[in-house]
């Protein structure tokens, strides 16, 4: 890892691949320190935001350099998309609980939960199945619209957590993210 101008740790890109092990480790440390053990949501959000920015920027640049062509669904990309989905979920949780729940919850939380659900691979594995349930539960709490929640759940389950589909969904999300910035 190296330190950026802002003083935050950046995850290195080695031979065109983001260091997934370091990304996962950094994310797990933040989740453990600020979500699991202390409920310090603002601090978790501040720690996860730079990781989220780096991951989305990396994926956008990676795809741009390949004329938008998705990478093959190998082990690296499976781990990458799995990590991205979890990062989006944890960022949504920390953002949601950092804001005043009585105010209108930002659309950003809904978007993060939606992409977390759509980009989570291997939803038939117990760990990801449980995470998907947590995503849907928070989504339901955020949007307060059961029909919308059921619709998301059905669309995600129909996709079956196929890695290529997850990467395609994340690609569309990242493209939308960068379009909104401009």
Buried (B, 14 or more C-beta within 10 A) or exposed (E): EEEEEEEBBBBEEEEEBBBBEBBBEBBBEBBEBBBEEEEBBEBBBBBBBBBBEBBBEBBBEBBEEEEEEBBEBEEEBBBBBBBBBBBBBBBBBBBBBBBEEEEEBBEBBBBBBBBBBBBBBBBEEEEBEEBBEEBBEBBBBBBEEEEBBEEBBEEBEEBEBEBBBBBBBBBEBBBEBEEEEE
